[in-house]
Structures are given as C-alpha cells and as structure tokens.
Amino acid sequence: MSDHGISSGRRVGTVVLLAVAITAIVLCGLAVMKGRPAWNDTEGNPAAPGVDGLGAGPPRKDQPKAAGPQMHVAQTGKDNLEGDRQMTKFGLAAWLHRITQFNSAEDVEAYADRLAAAGYDIFIPCVKNTHGAADFLTDLADVNDEYPSCDPLKLLIDACRKRGIKLHAWFTVFSEGGKSRLLREHPEYAAVHDSPRNQPWICACRQEVQDYVFSLYEDVAGRYRPDGLHLDYIRTGGPCRCDACKKHMATLGVDIETVREKDPAYELWVDWRVSRVTDFVRRMRKLTKSEDMELSAAVFPSYPRSISNQGQDWVAWAEQGLVDYLFPMGYRTSVRQAKAFATSHVALVGGPVPIWSGIGKASSESTLTPAALGEQIQAVIEAGAKGAVIFPENAMTDEDFEVIRKIRAK
C-alpha cells in the first residue's frame, strides 16, 4: 500500500471515530431532554412558571400564601403538574364595589369560601368609593359611617390569603363625592368639566390632590398589608378647566377656555394631563415596590382616545413597567366587540404586562347570561388575554361559576 493509501485510510478511520462520538453525544442529550418535564423548561417556554404572563409580580417579604393563578396547581394535591396546569391557562379576578355588607368574621369567612370555590385568583374590593369616604380605618379621611366595626378589610385580607387568593385594595382615585373630607375642606380642588358628570371629580393635575390620595394608599399599605393596590378612575374624568389648570397652561401660552382639539396648542394640554396622571402611577409603582406589593389598574378600553380625553396613557405605563396588570374595562354584551377589544389591547401592550380583560356581568353597558359570560371569557382568552376580571362579583351565580370551571378544565 502506498504512503498515500495509508494516509487516506487513517483519515477514514478518524472520520468514523468522530461520527461515532458525535452520535453518542446526541443520543445522550436526547435521553436527558426526554426525561425532563416540559413544565420545568423556563427558557423560551411561555407556559413555564414565572414567565406565563399571569402577572406573578414581586415576592412579598413575608412570603404570603396567596400566589395567584399558580395556587390552583398546589390545591389539587396531584402529582401530575403538567395536567394540573390546564387549570391555570388564564387568571380569574373580580371587583366588588362595597365591603360594608360584611358585618362579622363569619360573613367574611363564608364569602371567602365562595371566592375559593369559584377559583378566583385575585379579589378586588373597593375601599375608597366615589362618595369619597374610606371603607377602611384611617385618620386621613372620613371613614364611611356604614363601615362595620369588625373591620372587614382586615378580615378579608386574612381570609383570602389563607385560601391562596390575592387581595388588591381598590381606590376610585380621582373621584370624590359628598362624603369627601378633601372637598369639604378644599372645594377649590374640584375638577371643572365641560359637562356635568355622574359623580364629582377632583383635579387629577393638582399636586395637593395627588398628595392626598397617595397618603391614603400609603395608609392602607402600612396598616393592612394587602397583596396589591388597585388603581381605578386613574384619569382626569375629561379635560379639566379649573383655575389651577388654567394658570399652569397659561404659562405655556395656552388658553384652555378657547383652545379646541383641532388646534396645535391642544396637544400641549394633552401632554401635560398625561404627564400628571402618569406621575401619580409612577409614584404608586415606587410605593408598591418598596412594600413588595403588586399594582393593577382598571383602564379605558378605547385607546388612544383615553389619552386625549382622560390623560390616561396605559400603553406607556406598560412600556415603562409601572404596573403588574392591566384590566381594560371592555364591558359589552356583544362577544364580537369584547373579542375585538381584547385583540387590540394585547397587540398594543405586546407582552411586558399581562392583559386581563374586564367582563361586565352586570354593568351600565352589558348584561350577560351564564352562557354569554362563558362565550366572552373564551373569546378574550383566544384573543390572547391572560385573564378575565368580572364586574361585579356579587352578580355572579353558581351557573356562572360552573361555566367558568368547564372552560378552565379544557
């Protein structure tokens, strides 16, 4: 055999050995991958814990039991976590307008049992309503004279946490009515709108107003330690033409008594209102981070109209990481409209903050049968929403809950 033939044979032998080695490595890798549960893959897997879009939010310092949608897995008691995750495809939350209905610890425990049986992940009771009084104990505002002595907010937080349900304390931020200490002491803080509103508003752009509402949030966070804080009426209520707004815009050369939406100068007014509302949200973000709490917001479904009319740029909030959840209030009886809203909302935010679609079981713009409720929830989830938020919770029936259970079990 020539030297050339010997060299060729050696090269062939080397190639064969390399091929065998590579094949062995690949087979070992496949064996390892085959033995790894899919639900434990946190890289590039949208269903992995912590990256499922359900808005887990920052961990609390005291490690509470309430952990949102993932708690459904823990409560099943089964070993097959992959199968159990079928029950966590989307989150379920609900708003409750009044907590003055709870007159005892027994009332609260019974209601918390109902919430747990229904599969709620987040419960959002209103603790500062549009009347302006506080439905919690505080020295900073007038406490609602109907607020029970048993302190239902504290009882609800404890009862929900024991059952793995997060509680977000809900404020109607810039709406203050006839029970408002702030307006009684400072009537000049009232917003001035072009047309009468169903409830009075305070000027969202005034620093004194923002300081007052923020102090109430601080008080609730410190006294009660809820899992999260909730922003509603986090908007101007329409363009405000109070004296403070007139004075500020005059420094920018804009007369808000005469400027119209088609005028170039109107954009300066819009920008200022947006900046003031966003300033408050940013301040709330700092508070909730410092307290290891979540921050959620109920927002107008029509974007960007919410910017020019309400000073509410909730897409920017998501882009800046200022909230943990967005709950657009797409209350409609029409499934088509509800799905169209959800599709738009998911596309606008694009992933940084989970969209949980607001569903109006019984609202000023919607009334839903159990079947219609189920159709809407299914539609918004198909559109990409990570959860559904029901308004109001006390309108829900056993039939409604049964429909939801069947959807979550699919």
C-alpha positions as CSV (number, residue, x, y, z in Angstrom):
1,M,0.0,0.0,0.0
2,S,1.4,3.4,-0.9
3,D,2.0,6.1,1.6
4,H,-0.9,7.9,0.0
5,G,-3.2,4.9,0.6
6,I,-2.1,4.6,4.2
7,S,-2.8,8.3,4.8
8,S,-6.3,8.0,3.3
9,G,-7.1,5.0,5.4
10,R,-6.1,6.9,8.6
11,R,-8.4,9.8,7.6
12,V,-11.3,7.5,7.0
13,G,-10.8,5.8,10.4
14,T,-10.6,9.2,12.1
15,V,-13.9,10.3,10.4
16,V,-15.6,7.1,11.5
17,L,-14.5,7.6,15.1
18,L,-15.6,11.2,15.2
19,A,-19.0,10.2,13.8
20,V,-19.5,7.6,16.5
21,A,-18.5,10.0,19.2
22,I,-20.9,12.7,17.9
23,T,-23.8,10.2,17.7
24,A,-23.2,9.1,21.3
25,I,-23.3,12.7,22.5
26,V,-26.5,13.4,20.6
27,L,-28.2,10.3,21.9
28,C,-27.2,11.2,25.5
29,G,-28.6,14.6,25.0
30,L,-31.9,13.3,23.7
31,A,-32.1,10.9,26.6
32,V,-31.7,13.8,29.1
33,M,-34.2,16.0,27.2
34,K,-36.7,13.2,27.1
35,G,-36.5,12.8,30.9
36,R,-37.1,16.5,31.7
37,P,-40.6,17.6,32.3
38,A,-41.8,20.2,29.9
39,W,-43.2,22.4,32.6
40,N,-39.8,22.8,34.1
41,D,-38.3,24.4,31.0
42,T,-38.1,28.1,31.8
43,E,-36.2,29.1,28.7
44,G,-38.3,30.1,25.8
45,N,-41.4,28.3,27.2
46,P,-44.4,30.6,27.6
47,A,-46.0,28.1,29.9
48,A,-43.1,27.9,32.4
49,P,-43.7,29.1,35.9
50,G,-42.7,32.7,36.4
51,V,-43.0,33.6,32.7
52,D,-46.5,32.6,31.9
53,G,-47.8,36.1,31.7
54,L,-50.2,35.8,34.6
55,G,-48.6,38.7,36.4
56,A,-47.0,37.0,39.4
57,G,-45.4,40.3,40.4
58,P,-42.7,40.8,43.0
59,P,-42.5,38.4,46.0
60,R,-43.7,39.8,49.4
61,K,-41.2,40.0,52.2
62,D,-43.4,37.8,54.5
63,Q,-44.0,35.1,51.8
64,P,-47.8,35.1,51.9
65,K,-49.8,32.1,50.9
66,A,-51.7,34.0,48.2
67,A,-49.8,33.3,45.0
68,G,-52.3,34.0,42.2
69,P,-53.2,31.5,39.4
70,Q,-50.4,29.1,40.3
71,M,-52.2,28.3,43.6
72,H,-54.7,26.2,41.7
73,V,-51.9,23.7,40.9
74,A,-51.0,23.5,44.6
75,Q,-54.5,23.0,45.7
76,T,-55.3,20.0,43.5
77,G,-53.0,17.7,45.5
78,K,-52.0,15.8,42.3
79,D,-48.5,14.7,41.2
80,N,-49.2,15.4,37.5
81,L,-48.3,19.1,37.4
82,E,-48.4,19.2,33.6
83,G,-52.0,18.1,33.7
84,D,-52.9,20.4,36.5
85,R,-51.5,23.4,34.6
86,Q,-54.5,23.0,32.3
87,M,-56.4,24.8,35.1
88,T,-54.0,27.7,35.0
89,K,-54.3,28.8,31.4
90,F,-55.9,32.1,32.5
91,G,-56.4,34.0,35.7
92,L,-59.7,35.0,37.2
93,A,-60.4,38.1,39.3
94,A,-63.4,40.2,40.3
95,W,-64.3,43.7,41.5
96,L,-66.6,44.1,44.5
97,H,-68.0,47.7,45.0
98,R,-68.9,47.6,48.7
99,I,-67.5,45.8,51.6
100,T,-69.9,47.3,54.1
101,Q,-72.1,44.2,53.5
102,F,-69.8,42.2,55.8
103,N,-70.9,42.6,59.5
104,S,-68.9,39.8,61.1
105,A,-66.0,37.4,60.7
106,E,-68.4,34.7,59.9
107,D,-69.8,36.7,57.0
108,V,-66.2,37.2,55.6
109,E,-65.2,33.5,56.1
110,A,-68.3,32.4,54.2
111,Y,-67.7,34.8,51.4
112,A,-64.0,33.8,51.2
113,D,-65.1,30.2,50.9
114,R,-67.3,31.3,47.9
115,L,-64.3,33.0,46.3
116,A,-62.1,30.0,46.7
117,A,-64.7,27.6,45.4
118,A,-65.2,29.8,42.4
119,G,-61.5,29.6,41.6
120,Y,-60.7,33.3,41.9
121,D,-57.0,34.3,41.9
122,I,-57.4,38.0,42.7
123,F,-60.2,39.7,44.7
124,I,-60.6,43.5,44.3
125,P,-62.8,45.1,46.9
126,C,-63.4,48.9,46.8
127,V,-62.0,50.6,49.8
128,K,-62.3,54.2,48.6
129,N,-65.5,54.7,46.6
130,T,-66.8,57.6,44.5
131,H,-68.5,59.1,47.5
132,G,-65.0,60.0,48.9
133,A,-65.2,58.3,52.3
134,A,-62.9,55.5,53.3
135,D,-64.1,51.9,53.7
136,F,-61.1,51.2,56.0
137,L,-59.8,52.6,59.2
138,T,-57.8,55.8,58.8
139,D,-57.2,59.2,60.3
140,L,-56.5,60.9,57.0
141,A,-60.1,60.8,55.5
142,D,-63.6,60.5,56.8
143,V,-64.4,56.8,57.4
144,N,-67.7,55.8,55.9
145,D,-70.3,55.8,58.6
146,E,-71.6,52.5,57.2
147,Y,-68.2,50.8,57.7
148,P,-68.7,47.9,60.1
149,S,-66.8,47.8,63.4
150,C,-65.4,44.3,62.6
151,D,-63.0,45.9,60.1
152,P,-64.0,43.8,57.1
153,L,-61.0,44.8,55.0
154,K,-58.6,43.2,57.5
155,L,-60.7,40.1,57.8
156,L,-61.0,39.8,54.0
157,I,-57.2,40.1,53.5
158,D,-56.6,37.4,56.1
159,A,-59.3,35.1,54.9
160,C,-58.3,35.4,51.2
161,R,-54.6,34.9,52.0
162,K,-55.4,31.6,53.8
163,R,-57.2,30.4,50.7
164,G,-54.4,31.4,48.3
165,I,-56.3,34.4,46.9
166,K,-54.6,37.7,46.4
167,L,-56.4,40.9,47.5
168,H,-55.9,44.2,45.7
169,A,-57.3,47.2,47.6
170,W,-59.3,49.2,45.1
171,F,-59.5,53.0,45.0
172,T,-61.6,55.2,42.8
173,V,-58.5,57.5,42.6
174,F,-59.6,60.9,41.4
175,S,-63.4,60.7,42.1
176,E,-64.6,62.3,45.3
177,G,-68.3,62.8,46.2
178,G,-70.4,64.1,49.0
179,K,-68.6,62.3,51.8
180,S,-65.2,63.7,50.8
181,R,-63.2,65.4,53.6
182,L,-60.9,66.8,51.0
183,L,-63.6,68.7,49.1
184,R,-65.3,69.8,52.2
185,E,-62.0,71.4,53.4
186,H,-60.8,72.5,49.9
187,P,-63.7,73.0,47.5
188,E,-61.3,74.6,45.0
189,Y,-59.8,71.2,44.4
190,A,-62.8,70.1,42.5
191,A,-62.4,69.4,38.8
192,V,-64.3,71.6,36.3
193,H,-65.5,69.8,33.3
194,D,-67.4,70.9,30.2
195,S,-70.5,68.9,31.0
196,P,-71.8,67.5,34.3
197,R,-70.6,64.1,35.4
198,N,-72.5,61.4,37.3
199,Q,-70.1,61.9,40.2
200,P,-67.8,64.8,41.3
201,W,-64.1,64.6,40.4
202,I,-61.1,66.2,42.0
203,C,-58.5,67.8,39.7
204,A,-56.0,65.0,39.0
205,C,-53.4,67.5,37.9
206,R,-53.1,69.3,41.3
207,Q,-50.2,68.2,43.4
208,E,-52.2,68.7,46.6
209,V,-54.9,66.3,45.3
210,Q,-52.3,63.7,44.3
211,D,-50.6,64.0,47.7
212,Y,-53.9,63.4,49.5
213,V,-54.8,60.3,47.6
214,F,-51.3,58.9,47.8
215,S,-51.3,59.3,51.5
216,L,-54.4,57.2,51.7
217,Y,-52.7,54.5,49.6
218,E,-49.7,54.6,52.0
219,D,-52.0,54.3,54.9
220,V,-53.7,51.2,53.6
221,A,-50.4,49.6,52.6
222,G,-49.0,50.2,56.0
223,R,-52.0,49.3,58.2
224,Y,-53.4,46.4,56.2
225,R,-50.6,44.9,54.1
226,P,-52.7,43.7,51.2
227,D,-51.2,41.7,48.4
228,G,-51.6,44.6,46.0
229,L,-53.1,48.1,45.3
230,H,-55.6,48.8,42.6
231,L,-56.0,52.0,40.5
232,D,-59.4,52.9,39.1
233,Y,-60.6,56.3,38.0
234,I,-57.0,56.8,37.3
235,R,-57.8,59.5,34.8
236,T,-58.9,63.2,34.7
237,G,-62.6,62.5,34.1
238,G,-62.4,64.7,31.0
239,P,-60.4,67.9,30.3
240,C,-60.4,70.0,33.5
241,R,-60.7,73.7,33.3
242,C,-60.2,74.6,36.9
243,D,-58.3,77.7,38.0
244,A,-55.1,75.7,38.7
245,C,-55.2,74.1,35.2
246,K,-55.9,77.5,33.6
247,K,-53.0,79.1,35.4
248,H,-50.5,76.4,34.5
249,M,-51.4,76.2,30.8
250,A,-51.2,80.0,30.6
251,T,-47.5,79.7,31.4
252,L,-47.2,77.6,28.3
253,G,-49.2,80.1,26.2
254,V,-52.3,78.0,26.0
255,D,-55.8,79.4,26.9
256,I,-57.7,76.3,27.8
257,E,-61.0,78.2,27.7
258,T,-60.7,78.7,24.0
259,V,-58.4,76.0,22.7
260,R,-60.0,73.2,20.7
261,E,-59.0,69.7,20.0
262,K,-58.1,70.5,16.4
263,D,-55.7,73.3,17.4
264,P,-51.9,72.5,17.6
265,A,-51.7,74.0,21.0
266,Y,-54.2,71.5,22.3
267,E,-51.5,68.8,22.2
268,L,-49.6,70.7,24.9
269,W,-52.6,70.5,27.2
270,V,-53.0,66.8,26.4
271,D,-49.3,66.1,27.1
272,W,-49.5,67.9,30.5
273,R,-52.5,66.0,31.6
274,V,-51.0,62.7,30.5
275,S,-47.8,63.5,32.4
276,R,-49.6,64.4,35.6
277,V,-51.6,61.1,35.7
278,T,-48.5,59.1,34.8
279,D,-46.6,60.9,37.5
280,F,-49.1,59.5,40.0
281,V,-48.8,56.0,38.6
282,R,-45.0,56.2,38.7
283,R,-45.3,57.3,42.4
284,M,-47.5,54.3,43.1
285,R,-45.1,52.0,41.4
286,K,-42.3,53.1,43.8
287,L,-44.6,52.6,46.7
288,T,-45.7,49.1,45.8
289,K,-42.1,48.1,45.0
290,S,-40.9,49.3,48.4
291,E,-43.8,47.4,50.1
292,D,-43.4,44.2,47.9
293,M,-46.9,44.6,46.7
294,E,-48.5,44.3,43.2
295,L,-50.1,47.2,41.3
296,S,-53.0,46.7,39.0
297,A,-55.1,49.2,37.0
298,A,-58.6,49.4,35.5
299,V,-58.3,51.3,32.3
300,F,-60.5,52.7,29.5
301,P,-60.8,50.2,26.6
302,S,-60.6,52.8,23.9
303,Y,-57.0,53.6,23.1
304,P,-55.7,56.2,22.1
305,R,-58.9,58.1,22.9
306,S,-58.1,57.6,26.5
307,I,-55.0,59.8,26.1
308,S,-56.7,62.9,24.7
309,N,-59.9,62.7,26.7
310,Q,-58.7,61.2,30.0
311,G,-55.0,61.8,30.2
312,Q,-54.6,58.0,30.5
313,D,-51.8,56.5,28.5
314,W,-51.8,53.0,29.8
315,V,-49.8,51.6,27.0
316,A,-46.9,53.8,28.2
317,W,-47.4,52.5,31.7
318,A,-46.9,49.0,30.4
319,E,-43.8,50.0,28.4
320,Q,-42.3,51.7,31.4
321,G,-43.1,48.8,33.7
322,L,-45.2,50.9,36.0
323,V,-47.9,48.3,36.6
324,D,-48.1,44.5,37.1
325,Y,-51.5,44.0,35.5
326,L,-53.8,46.0,33.1
327,F,-57.6,45.4,33.3
328,P,-59.2,47.2,30.3
329,M,-62.9,47.6,31.0
330,G,-64.3,46.3,27.8
331,Y,-67.8,45.9,29.1
332,R,-70.0,44.9,26.2
333,T,-72.9,42.5,25.7
334,S,-71.5,41.6,22.2
335,V,-69.0,38.8,22.1
336,R,-67.6,40.2,18.9
337,Q,-66.9,43.6,20.5
338,A,-65.4,42.1,23.6
339,K,-63.0,40.0,21.5
340,A,-62.1,42.9,19.3
341,F,-61.2,44.9,22.3
342,A,-59.1,42.1,23.8
343,T,-57.3,41.6,20.5
344,S,-56.4,45.3,20.3
345,H,-55.3,45.5,23.9
346,V,-53.0,42.5,23.6
347,A,-51.5,43.9,20.4
348,L,-51.0,47.3,21.9
349,V,-49.1,46.1,25.0
350,G,-47.2,43.3,23.3
351,G,-46.3,41.3,26.4
352,P,-44.5,43.4,29.1
353,V,-47.6,43.5,31.2
354,P,-50.4,40.9,31.1
355,I,-53.8,42.0,29.9
356,W,-56.8,40.6,31.9
357,S,-60.0,41.6,30.1
358,G,-62.7,43.3,32.1
359,I,-66.0,41.4,31.6
360,G,-69.3,43.2,32.5
361,K,-71.5,40.6,34.0
362,A,-73.9,43.4,35.0
363,S,-72.7,46.9,34.1
364,S,-74.1,50.0,32.6
365,E,-73.2,48.7,29.1
366,S,-73.7,44.9,29.5
367,T,-75.8,42.2,31.0
368,L,-74.6,38.6,30.5
369,T,-76.3,35.3,31.0
370,P,-74.0,32.4,32.1
371,A,-73.7,31.2,28.6
372,A,-72.8,34.7,27.3
373,L,-70.3,35.1,30.1
374,G,-68.6,31.9,29.1
375,E,-68.5,32.9,25.5
376,Q,-66.9,36.2,26.3
377,I,-64.3,34.7,28.6
378,Q,-63.4,32.1,25.9
379,A,-63.2,34.8,23.3
380,V,-60.9,37.1,25.2
381,I,-58.6,34.2,26.1
382,E,-58.5,33.2,22.4
383,A,-57.5,36.8,21.6
384,G,-54.5,36.5,23.9
385,A,-55.7,37.9,27.2
386,K,-54.1,36.2,30.2
387,G,-57.2,36.5,32.4
388,A,-60.7,37.8,33.0
389,V,-61.9,40.3,35.6
390,I,-65.6,40.1,36.4
391,F,-67.7,43.2,37.3
392,P,-69.3,43.0,39.8
393,E,-68.5,39.9,41.8
394,N,-71.8,39.9,43.6
395,A,-73.7,39.5,40.4
396,M,-72.1,36.1,39.8
397,T,-74.2,32.9,40.2
398,D,-73.5,29.3,40.7
399,E,-74.3,28.7,37.0
400,D,-71.7,31.3,36.0
401,F,-69.1,29.6,38.1
402,E,-69.9,26.2,36.6
403,V,-69.4,27.6,33.1
404,I,-66.0,29.1,34.0
405,R,-64.9,25.8,35.6
406,K,-65.6,23.9,32.3
407,I,-63.6,26.5,30.4
408,R,-60.6,26.3,32.7
409,A,-60.8,22.5,32.6
410,K,-60.4,22.3,28.9
